[in-house]
């Protein structure tokens, strides 16, 4: 799917590049990020799009309604002085599960299973591993903001 991405150039070397993906606003979501360098802009924009799209899907919305193609958002977001079109495939986010083969030591498996049995917020080993991976990836992000407006 094609997303229009706005980039706000930093005023000085101590500021980051601002990133906005306005199409999510029509569903009541804000999608923003920042990049410390020009090289990071595409990665940070794609990451923000994927995270916001995942939230949109989890909230029961159809992401296909966001498929507007090229659109000029400059008048709505005048601080963003550069715009680019970024193709981001969202098919992988749709609600299907995919089996994955991983290798863990027997002691890790026993520890994980014991942890999951005691902590009822996890449905099973796979749920635990998925949530642990999400938590680690989210904690590694320096700047990310994508949330439903009003939250």
Short mmCIF file of the C-alpha atoms (twelve columns), coordinates in Angstrom:
data_MODEL
# 
_entry.id   MODEL 
# 
loop_
_atom_site.group_PDB 
_atom_site.id 
_atom_site.type_symbol 
_atom_site.label_atom_id 
_atom_site.label_alt_id 
_atom_site.label_comp_id 
_atom_site.label_asym_id 
_atom_site.label_seq_id 
_atom_site.Cartn_x 
_atom_site.Cartn_y 
_atom_site.Cartn_z 
_atom_site.pdbx_PDB_model_num 
ATOM 1   C CA . UNK A 1   0.000   0.000   0.000  1 
ATOM 2   C CA . UNK A 2   1.264   3.496   -0.819 1 
ATOM 3   C CA . UNK A 3   1.603   5.957   2.086  1 
ATOM 4   C CA . UNK A 4   2.377   9.657   1.878  1 
ATOM 5   C CA . UNK A 5   5.050   10.566  4.432  1 
ATOM 6   C CA . UNK A 6   5.733   14.123  5.569  1 
ATOM 7   C CA . UNK A 7   9.210   15.095  6.750  1 
ATOM 8   C CA . UNK A 8   9.926   18.143  8.873  1 
ATOM 9   C CA . UNK A 9   13.524  19.259  8.484  1 
ATOM 10  C CA . UNK A 10  15.310  19.997  11.748 1 
ATOM 11  C CA . UNK A 11  16.012  23.628  12.595 1 
ATOM 12  C CA . UNK A 12  19.513  22.725  13.808 1 
ATOM 13  C CA . UNK A 13  21.841  19.772  14.378 1 
ATOM 14  C CA . UNK A 14  20.391  19.125  17.847 1 
ATOM 15  C CA . UNK A 15  16.909  18.338  16.482 1 
ATOM 16  C CA . UNK A 16  15.598  15.252  14.720 1 
ATOM 17  C CA . UNK A 17  13.694  14.983  11.461 1 
ATOM 18  C CA . UNK A 18  9.957   14.895  12.216 1 
ATOM 19  C CA . UNK A 19  7.858   12.280  10.424 1 
ATOM 20  C CA . UNK A 20  4.080   12.201  9.926  1 
ATOM 21  C CA . UNK A 21  1.846   9.752   8.070  1 
ATOM 22  C CA . UNK A 22  -1.482  11.629  7.876  1 
ATOM 23  C CA . UNK A 23  -3.728  9.008   6.225  1 
ATOM 24  C CA . UNK A 24  -4.336  7.357   9.618  1 
ATOM 25  C CA . UNK A 25  -6.072  10.538  10.817 1 
ATOM 26  C CA . UNK A 26  -9.205  9.628   8.875  1 
ATOM 27  C CA . UNK A 27  -9.692  6.671   11.261 1 
ATOM 28  C CA . UNK A 28  -8.910  8.788   14.325 1 
ATOM 29  C CA . UNK A 29  -5.259  7.765   14.726 1 
ATOM 30  C CA . UNK A 30  -2.083  9.812   14.764 1 
ATOM 31  C CA . UNK A 31  1.062   8.346   13.247 1 
ATOM 32  C CA . UNK A 32  4.317   10.176  14.008 1 
ATOM 33  C CA . UNK A 33  7.973   9.353   14.414 1 
ATOM 34  C CA . UNK A 34  11.390  10.997  14.301 1 
ATOM 35  C CA . UNK A 35  14.756  10.182  12.781 1 
ATOM 36  C CA . UNK A 36  18.167  11.402  13.877 1 
ATOM 37  C CA . UNK A 37  19.536  11.253  10.314 1 
ATOM 38  C CA . UNK A 38  18.247  11.275  6.749  1 
ATOM 39  C CA . UNK A 39  19.343  7.649   6.422  1 
ATOM 40  C CA . UNK A 40  16.899  6.634   9.180  1 
ATOM 41  C CA . UNK A 41  13.831  8.372   7.740  1 
ATOM 42  C CA . UNK A 42  12.539  5.507   5.570  1 
ATOM 43  C CA . UNK A 43  13.112  2.910   8.310  1 
ATOM 44  C CA . UNK A 44  11.405  5.017   10.993 1 
ATOM 45  C CA . UNK A 45  8.484   5.883   8.687  1 
ATOM 46  C CA . UNK A 46  7.944   2.240   7.727  1 
ATOM 47  C CA . UNK A 47  8.177   1.176   11.370 1 
ATOM 48  C CA . UNK A 48  5.571   3.782   12.412 1 
ATOM 49  C CA . UNK A 49  3.254   2.714   9.566  1 
ATOM 50  C CA . UNK A 50  3.481   -0.967  10.492 1 
ATOM 51  C CA . UNK A 51  2.914   -0.320  14.207 1 
ATOM 52  C CA . UNK A 52  -0.038  1.973   13.585 1 
ATOM 53  C CA . UNK A 53  -1.557  -0.353  10.980 1 
ATOM 54  C CA . UNK A 54  -1.267  -3.227  13.454 1 
ATOM 55  C CA . UNK A 55  -3.142  -1.176  16.058 1 
ATOM 56  C CA . UNK A 56  -5.785  -0.205  13.483 1 
ATOM 57  C CA . UNK A 57  -6.326  -3.874  12.562 1 
ATOM 58  C CA . UNK A 58  -6.424  -4.961  16.223 1 
ATOM 59  C CA . UNK A 59  -9.113  -2.330  16.824 1 
ATOM 60  C CA . UNK A 60  -11.224 -3.927  14.087 1 
ATOM 61  C CA . UNK A 61  -10.708 -1.442  11.249 1 
ATOM 62  C CA . UNK A 62  -9.959  -2.415  7.672  1 
ATOM 63  C CA . UNK A 63  -6.626  -0.993  6.527  1 
ATOM 64  C CA . UNK A 64  -7.805  -1.191  2.928  1 
ATOM 65  C CA . UNK A 65  -9.817  1.966   3.635  1 
ATOM 66  C CA . UNK A 66  -6.475  3.806   3.956  1 
ATOM 67  C CA . UNK A 67  -5.491  3.039   0.378  1 
ATOM 68  C CA . UNK A 68  -5.653  6.539   -1.109 1 
ATOM 69  C CA . UNK A 69  -2.481  6.458   -3.183 1 
ATOM 70  C CA . UNK A 70  -0.816  9.786   -3.887 1 
ATOM 71  C CA . UNK A 71  -2.405  12.714  -2.061 1 
ATOM 72  C CA . UNK A 72  -1.147  16.206  -1.236 1 
ATOM 73  C CA . UNK A 73  -1.192  16.795  2.545  1 
ATOM 74  C CA . UNK A 74  0.960   19.945  2.489  1 
ATOM 75  C CA . UNK A 75  -1.888  22.324  3.345  1 
ATOM 76  C CA . UNK A 76  -2.952  20.173  6.310  1 
ATOM 77  C CA . UNK A 77  0.631   19.814  7.594  1 
ATOM 78  C CA . UNK A 78  2.532   22.961  6.554  1 
ATOM 79  C CA . UNK A 79  5.496   22.367  8.928  1 
ATOM 80  C CA . UNK A 80  6.443   19.285  6.950  1 
ATOM 81  C CA . UNK A 81  8.532   20.639  4.111  1 
ATOM 82  C CA . UNK A 82  9.286   17.394  2.254  1 
ATOM 83  C CA . UNK A 83  6.932   14.642  1.143  1 
ATOM 84  C CA . UNK A 84  7.573   11.184  -0.210 1 
ATOM 85  C CA . UNK A 85  5.481   8.209   -1.218 1 
ATOM 86  C CA . UNK A 86  6.452   5.014   0.591  1 
ATOM 87  C CA . UNK A 87  5.215   1.569   -0.441 1 
ATOM 88  C CA . UNK A 88  4.637   -0.638  2.623  1 
ATOM 89  C CA . UNK A 89  3.132   -4.106  2.209  1 
ATOM 90  C CA . UNK A 90  0.527   -4.713  4.920  1 
ATOM 91  C CA . UNK A 91  -0.520  -8.229  3.898  1 
ATOM 92  C CA . UNK A 92  1.610   -9.777  6.668  1 
ATOM 93  C CA . UNK A 93  -0.354  -7.858  9.321  1 
ATOM 94  C CA . UNK A 94  -3.681  -9.410  8.475  1 
ATOM 95  C CA . UNK A 95  -4.869  -11.736 11.219 1 
ATOM 96  C CA . UNK A 96  -3.381  -15.005 9.987  1 
ATOM 97  C CA . UNK A 97  -0.883  -16.955 12.080 1 
ATOM 98  C CA . UNK A 98  2.315   -18.393 10.666 1 
ATOM 99  C CA . UNK A 99  4.182   -21.347 12.115 1 
ATOM 100 C CA . UNK A 100 7.815   -20.681 12.948 1 
ATOM 101 C CA . UNK A 101 10.525  -23.188 13.761 1 
ATOM 102 C CA . UNK A 102 12.986  -22.009 16.446 1 
ATOM 103 C CA . UNK A 103 15.637  -23.717 18.514 1 
ATOM 104 C CA . UNK A 104 15.809  -23.306 22.295 1 
ATOM 105 C CA . UNK A 105 17.627  -25.284 24.939 1 
ATOM 106 C CA . UNK A 106 15.538  -27.725 26.952 1 
ATOM 107 C CA . UNK A 107 16.174  -25.682 30.090 1 
ATOM 108 C CA . UNK A 108 14.833  -22.518 28.385 1 
ATOM 109 C CA . UNK A 109 11.713  -24.365 27.273 1 
ATOM 110 C CA . UNK A 110 11.105  -25.687 30.799 1 
ATOM 111 C CA . UNK A 111 11.621  -22.201 32.277 1 
ATOM 112 C CA . UNK A 112 9.298   -20.599 29.707 1 
ATOM 113 C CA . UNK A 113 6.593   -23.231 30.208 1 
ATOM 114 C CA . UNK A 114 6.830   -22.839 33.984 1 
ATOM 115 C CA . UNK A 115 6.594   -19.052 33.678 1 
ATOM 116 C CA . UNK A 116 3.588   -19.277 31.353 1 
ATOM 117 C CA . UNK A 117 1.822   -21.740 33.668 1 
ATOM 118 C CA . UNK A 118 2.164   -19.302 36.575 1 
ATOM 119 C CA . UNK A 119 1.384   -16.090 34.651 1 
ATOM 120 C CA . UNK A 120 -2.137  -16.392 33.254 1 
ATOM 121 C CA . UNK A 121 -1.826  -13.318 31.006 1 
ATOM 122 C CA . UNK A 122 -0.083  -15.590 28.477 1 
ATOM 123 C CA . UNK A 123 -2.209  -18.071 26.542 1 
ATOM 124 C CA . UNK A 124 0.697   -20.378 25.753 1 
ATOM 125 C CA . UNK A 125 4.428   -20.511 24.937 1 
ATOM 126 C CA . UNK A 126 3.916   -18.874 21.534 1 
ATOM 127 C CA . UNK A 127 1.939   -16.003 23.064 1 
ATOM 128 C CA . UNK A 128 4.688   -15.471 25.652 1 
ATOM 129 C CA . UNK A 129 7.458   -15.428 23.019 1 
ATOM 130 C CA . UNK A 130 5.503   -13.043 20.775 1 
ATOM 131 C CA . UNK A 131 4.823   -10.620 23.653 1 
ATOM 132 C CA . UNK A 132 8.418   -10.840 24.893 1 
ATOM 133 C CA . UNK A 133 9.699   -10.038 21.393 1 
ATOM 134 C CA . UNK A 134 7.287   -7.085  21.080 1 
ATOM 135 C CA . UNK A 135 8.368   -5.757  24.486 1 
ATOM 136 C CA . UNK A 136 12.059  -5.958  23.595 1 
ATOM 137 C CA . UNK A 137 11.562  -4.304  20.203 1 
ATOM 138 C CA . UNK A 138 9.402   -1.537  21.691 1 
ATOM 139 C CA . UNK A 139 11.943  -0.799  24.423 1 
ATOM 140 C CA . UNK A 140 14.692  -0.527  21.800 1 
ATOM 141 C CA . UNK A 141 12.878  2.209   19.877 1 
ATOM 142 C CA . UNK A 142 14.209  5.662   20.666 1 
ATOM 143 C CA . UNK A 143 11.294  7.735   19.360 1 
ATOM 144 C CA . UNK A 144 7.919   6.419   18.247 1 
ATOM 145 C CA . UNK A 145 4.462   7.763   18.538 1 
ATOM 146 C CA . UNK A 146 1.445   6.143   17.014 1 
ATOM 147 C CA . UNK A 147 -1.737  6.113   18.940 1 
ATOM 148 C CA . UNK A 148 -5.408  6.663   18.698 1 
ATOM 149 C CA . UNK A 149 -6.281  10.327  19.028 1 
ATOM 150 C CA . UNK A 150 -7.891  10.981  22.393 1 
ATOM 151 C CA . UNK A 151 -6.017  8.205   24.245 1 
# 
